[in-house]
Amino acid sequence: MKILGAVLATILTVALTAATNDPLAGRTYEPPPGHGLDYTVHSSRVDGVGRSTIVSGELFSDTPSWVPETGAVPPLSIPGAVTAAHEVLMTTVRDVTTWQLAQVSLERCGKQHWLYIVRWDSIENGPDYLSVPVLLSGKALVPVAADDEKKLGDSPSN
């Protein structure tokens, strides 16, 4: 029984430290499973080739902080994030005119970091899409093709 109590106390402590106050909803925000981690993985598909971007905590070292619960405006505007992501789009796809902006969202990464995810969809090749993480510093991260990851040794070999 003591072990069960200790385990429950640990779970409660972890849950409380991962939560933040959400004044808009009038309750404590609990990150969804996986969102309490200090890294996140975003996938894309360009010309039928899978791509991914791993966003880890150390990338945020030179990024301005943002605490949405204070009501402050993010340090990077939506147009700024779209412009940064468009630069990645221009260097990643063959014909930029066949792609359209589909979505811009803010995503929590860990307990204190935020980033934009800018998604472009291919007009000509339905399944293709490009998700570009953009840090609040304005730095856009380039998705890497799965084959390139293996060449660089960033992913386990099969």
Order of alpha helices (4+ residues) and beta strands (2+ residues): alpha-beta-beta-beta-beta-alpha-beta-beta-beta-beta-alpha
